[in-house]
């Protein structure tokens, strides 16, 4: 009994620790990429090539004082960043990094991920409400509306993939892509899914909840020290989680791009990591090049463009599947 618990704890640490390092260096990667796009150097002072910059930032946040706004609800104020960060981590329980390398290979892995990503709204709403600040509350309301709007189209796109694969198990969905990655038959949905993940994670050009020009910093405006750090980690954790989901649903997970001996000899998790890194690079590229959407444009895109398109795609997918089955 005790041994089983220790093994589970060890497996969790094996996922969480590399993930936290990945998140820390994603911030470094982001600053370097955006620096290169803007013809700057990016972080280059702390350590060789600025490699210790994320560690320095982490220490700086840890040593700062936590400030509570006047008349704020202290319990909810502290609880909301913890919820946001925890939800960003527990989604990883069902993500298969390689063949049979997954913490919990459950049959409803897809639904689990969808449920976890939906719960992320609560942490943000709580943060906005507990801060006792109009700016924070406005940011939280925007964020909630945006996330709920784009979750609808994400859900419908997931249904298209589900109809094609016939399984809710993430490992099985990857194994079904051995002959052809789903990005080829579902290419329009891949594009819509990627744009929806940008909106879902509150990233540019959909970073309206954090619009510096009108809302100071969005829902986390009153946060400081490690409570702010947890929101920060949660956001980047969600970016990696969503990139992993896109990889599993459309880019064949840990499968190599072609059935060549050289590709087959490379471990599956390396392929998985490369695909996730490529998608994260797209996240950063979009941030550096596109201007922010206006709020009404954002809502119109979600409800009047993506929703009908993903519904029509479900009808097309199911028709094709039924036709070939008969």
N, C-alpha and C positions, 0 to 999 in steps of 0.2 A: 504493500500500500504506500508506504513512505517512499520507496524506491521509484514507484510510478509517478508520484507527485514531483520528485526531484528531477526525473527525466523530462517531464512536461515543462518544469521551470527552466531547465537547461535549454530545451528547444525554443522556448519563448525568448530567452536571452540571446539565443543564436540568431533569431530574426530581428529583435529590437535593437541590439547594439550596432550591427552593421547598418541598420536602417537610420539610426540617429546620426551615424557618421556620414551616411549618404546625404541626409537632409542638411547637415552642417556644410558639406562641400558643394551641395547644390546652390547654396547662397553665394559661395565663392565663384562657382561656374557661371552663375547668372551675371554677377558683376563683371567677370572677365569677358563673357560673350557680348554683353551690352556695351562694355568698354571698347571692344574690338569693332563693333558695328558703328559706334560713334567716334572711331579713330582716336581712342584713348587707351591707356595702359590697363586701367582697372586696378584692383588692390595689388601693390607690389612692394610694400614697405616691411610688413611683419613677416619675418622668415623668408626663405628663398622663394622668389616669384609670388610673395604674399600668401604662401600656403598656410600660414598660421593665423591668418585674419579671422576665419570663423571661430577658432578657439579663443582668440582675444575678445571677439564680440560676445561670446558666451560668458566668459569670465566677467566682462563689463556688466552684462545684464544681471548676473548672479550677485554681484556686490552692491547693486543699487538698492535703494530703499523702496518698499512697496507703499505707495501713497493711496489712501482711500479718499474719494471725493466726499464732500460734505453731504449728509443726508442720504448717502447711498446704502443699498442693502448689502451689508458686508459679506454675508454667507453666500448669496447668489453671485456677488461680485467676484469672489474667489473661486467659486465652483465652476463658473462658465468656461474659463480657459482650460481648467482640468478636463471638463467634459469634451471640449473641442479637440484637445490633444489626444485624449484616450480613444475617442472615436476614430481619429486618424490612424491610431496604432492597431486597434482590434480588427480592423478590416483585413489586415494581413494574415489573419489566422487561416483563411481559406485560399490564399493566393499560391498556386503551384509555381515554384521558381524553376523546377526541373522535373523530370519524370520521377514520381513518387516522393519528391522533396516538397512536402506541404505539411503544415501543422495539423490541420483537421480537414481530411478529404471528404467533406460531407456532400450528400446528393443535392442539396439546395444551396450550393455555394453562391450561385448567381443572385438568388433572392436575398441571401445574407448580406452580400456586398451592397445591394440596392437599398436594403433596410438601414444599414449602417450609414450610408451616404445621406439618406433622408434625415436621419437623426441629427446630422451636423448643424441643421438650422437652429435647433434648440439652444445650443451653446451660444450662438451669435445673438439670438433674440434675448436670452438671459443677460448677456453682457451689455447689450444696449439699454435694457430696462433698468438693470441694477446700477448703472453708472450715474443715474439722475442727471443726465445731460441731454439736451435736445439734439445735439449733433450725433451723439452715439446712438440715440434711439432712431433717428432718421436713417442712419447708416444700417442699423439692424433691420429695419422694416424693408429697406431696399434690398438688402441681402437676402432676406427670407423670401420676398416676392420673386426675386431673380432665380434663386435656387429651386423653388417649387415649380416655376414656369418651365425651366429647362430639364427638370427631372422627368417631366411627362414625356418629352421627346426621347430622353435617354431610355426610359422604360420601354417605349414602343420599339426603339431600335434593338434593344436587348431581346424583345419578343421575336423580331425578324431572325436574329442569330439563333435563338432557341428553336424556332420552327425548322431552320436548316439543319441544326445539329441533333435535335431530338433529345437533348439532355440539359439538366440544370447544373451538372457537375462540371466545374471548371477544367479539371484534368481531361475529362472525356471530350469537352468542346475543343481542346487543343489537339487531342489525338485524331479527331474527325477532320482536322485540317492537314493531314499528312499528304494528301494528293494535291490539294489546292487551298491556299489561305483564303479566308472569307473576305479579305479586302478586295479580291478580284470580282466575285459576283455582287458583293454588297458595297462597291466603291462609293456611290453617293451617300450611303448611310455612314460609311467610315468618316467622310468629310463632316457630315452633320454631327456625328457623335463627338468628333474632336472639338468642333466649335462649341458644342453643348458642354463638354468637360471644361472648356475655358470659362464659360459662364458659371458652371457649377462650383468651380474653385475660386471664383471672384478674381480672375486674372484679366489683365489687359487683353483686348479692348473692352472687356466687360467689367472693369474694376470700379463700377459706380459706387458700391458701398464704401470704398476707400477714396472717393474722389477728392483729392487734396484741394482742388480749386474751390469747392463749395462746402465740403464737410470736414475740414481739417484732416482727420485720418480715419473717418468712419466709426464703426462700432467699438474699436479698441482705443479711441482717443484718450480716455481717462486712465488707461493702464500704463504701468511702469514696471521696471525690474523683470523678474522671472514670469510674472503673470502675462506681461506683454510677450515675453519670450515664448511662452507656451502657445499663444495664438499664432505667432510667427512659425514655430515648428509645426503646428497643426496645419497651417496653410500649405507649407511645402510638403508635408507628409501626404496631404490630400492630392497634391499635384503628382507625386510619385505613384500613389495608389491608382489614380485615374489613368495614368500612362500605362501602368501594369494591366489594368482592365482592358484598355484599347489594344494592348499587345496580345492578350489572351483571346479576346473576341475576334480580332481582325487580322493580326499579324502572326498567327501561328505559335504564340507563346514561346516555348524553348526550342521549337523546331528550326532546323537550318533552312536558308532560303532555297537551296537546291539539293538534290540527292547525289551529291558528289562526295567521294571518300574523304577528301581533305576537310570539307565542311562537317561531315559526320563525326570526325575525330575531335572536333572542338566541343568541349562540354556544353550541355544545354543551357546551364545558367549563364554562361558567357553570352550566348545569343540573346537570351532574355534581357540581360543587362544592356546589351548594345541597342536593342529595340527600344527599351525604356529611355535610354539616354538620348536616342534620336528624337523621340517624341517630346522629351523635356527641352531639347534644343529648339524644337518648333515652338513650344510655349514661350521661350525667351525671345526667339526671333520675332514672333508676333508682337510681343510686348515692346520691342525696340522699334518696330516699323509702323504699327497702325495707331491712329488716334482713337481716343475713347468714344464709345457709342453714346448717343443721347438716350435718356431713359425710355422715352416712348418708342424709339427705334428698336431698342433691346427687347421690349415686350412684344412689339409687332413681329420681330424676327422669330421669337419663340412660339407665339400662339398662331400667327397667320401664315408662316412659311414652314417652319420645321415640323409642327404638329401635323398639318395636312399631308406633307411629303412622307413623313414616317408612317402615317396611317395607310396611305396609298401603297407604300413599299411592303407593308405587312400583307396586303391583299395580293400583290404581285407575287411575293415570296411563297405564300401558301398555295396560290394557284399553280405555280411552277412545281412545287413539291408534290402536290396531289397528282398533277399531270404525269410526272415521271414515275410516281409510285404505281400508277395504274398501267 
